[in-house]
Amino acid sequence: MIKQGEKRNLNLKRKLRGEMTFAEKRLWLRLKGKQINGLKFRRQHGIGDYIVDFYCPEKRLVIEVDGDVHAYVKQIERDREREGYLKALGLQIVRYTNWDILTNLEEVVEDLFRRVSK
C-alpha cells in the first residue's frame, strides 16, 4: 500500500503546482484530462515524504522531469534514495529531462503510451 503524502507538504505541493517549470507545464498539457490511454495523472503528488512531479495511480507510474540541478552529485544521491523508496513501494519511475520534453515532446508522449500499454 502506498503511504499518502505527508499533510505537512500540502502547502508545498500547492506552491509547486503554481510554479511548474515550462517543461513540466508542457508535459502536463499532454497528461491531464486522461489523454494517455484514458489514464488519470496527478501533478505534484505526495507519496510518503516525497512529492513526485506526476503520478498515475492505475499504473503505479511516477514521472520525474529533471532539470539541470539533477546533474549535481548531491542531487544524484537524493534522487537515488528517493527512487529506492518509491521502487520499494512497487512503483515504476520514468525520468525525462527538460531538454527531452522541450525538443522531443512527441517522442516522450509515445514512450509514455508504450509504457502504460503494457
C-alpha positions in Angstrom: 0.0 0.0 0.0 1.3 3.5 -0.9 1.6 5.9 2.0 -0.3 9.0 1.3 1.7 12.2 1.1 2.5 14.0 4.4 0.0 16.6 5.3 2.8 19.0 6.2 3.7 19.1 2.5 0.3 20.3 1.3 1.2 23.9 1.0 4.5 23.0 -0.7 2.6 20.9 -3.3 0.2 23.8 -4.0 3.2 26.1 -4.4 4.9 23.6 -6.7 1.8 23.3 -8.9 1.8 27.1 -9.3 5.5 27.3 -10.1 5.9 24.4 -12.5 8.7 24.7 -15.0 8.0 25.3 -18.6 8.8 21.7 -19.4 6.5 20.4 -16.6 3.7 22.6 -17.9 4.2 21.4 -21.4 4.1 17.8 -20.4 1.1 18.4 -18.1 -0.9 19.7 -21.1 -0.5 16.2 -22.6 -1.1 14.3 -19.4 -4.2 16.0 -18.0 -7.7 15.1 -19.0 -6.9 11.4 -19.4 -5.3 11.9 -22.8 -3.0 9.0 -22.5 -4.9 5.7 -22.7 -7.7 7.2 -20.6 -5.5 7.2 -17.5 -5.6 9.8 -14.8 -2.3 11.6 -13.9 -1.8 13.8 -10.8 0.7 16.5 -10.7 3.0 17.4 -7.7 1.6 14.3 -5.9 2.7 13.4 -2.4 3.9 9.8 -1.7 5.3 9.4 1.8 7.8 12.2 2.5 8.3 12.9 -1.2 6.5 14.9 -3.8 6.7 13.5 -7.3 6.2 15.5 -10.5 3.5 13.3 -11.9 1.8 10.1 -10.8 -0.6 7.7 -12.4 -2.1 5.5 -9.7 -3.7 3.0 -12.1 -0.3 2.1 -13.5 1.7 2.8 -10.4 3.9 5.1 -12.6 5.9 8.1 -11.4 7.1 10.6 -13.9 10.0 12.8 -12.9 11.1 15.8 -15.0 14.8 16.5 -14.5 16.3 19.9 -14.9 20.0 20.8 -14.7 20.1 20.5 -10.9 19.8 16.7 -11.3 23.3 16.6 -12.7 24.9 17.6 -9.4 26.4 14.9 -7.1 24.3 15.7 -4.1 21.1 15.7 -6.1 22.0 12.4 -7.8 22.4 10.9 -4.3 19.0 12.3 -3.2 17.4 11.0 -6.4 18.8 7.5 -5.8 17.5 7.5 -2.2 14.1 8.7 -3.4 13.9 6.1 -6.2 14.8 3.4 -3.8 11.9 4.3 -1.5 9.5 4.6 -4.4 10.6 1.3 -6.0 10.3 -0.4 -2.6 6.6 0.5 -2.8 6.4 -1.3 -6.2 6.3 1.9 -8.3 7.8 2.3 -11.7 9.8 5.5 -12.2 10.5 7.1 -15.5 12.7 10.2 -15.9 12.7 12.7 -18.7 14.9 15.7 -19.0 13.6 19.2 -19.6 15.5 19.1 -22.9 13.7 15.9 -23.9 10.3 17.5 -23.2 11.2 20.8 -24.8 12.7 19.4 -28.0 11.1 15.9 -28.4 7.7 16.1 -26.7 6.1 13.7 -29.2 8.7 11.1 -28.5 8.2 11.5 -24.8 4.5 11.0 -25.2 5.0 8.0 -27.5 7.3 6.5 -24.8 4.6 7.0 -22.2 2.0 5.4 -24.4 4.2 2.3 -24.8 4.9 2.1 -21.0 1.2 2.4 -20.0 0.0 0.0 -22.7 2.0 -2.9 -21.2 
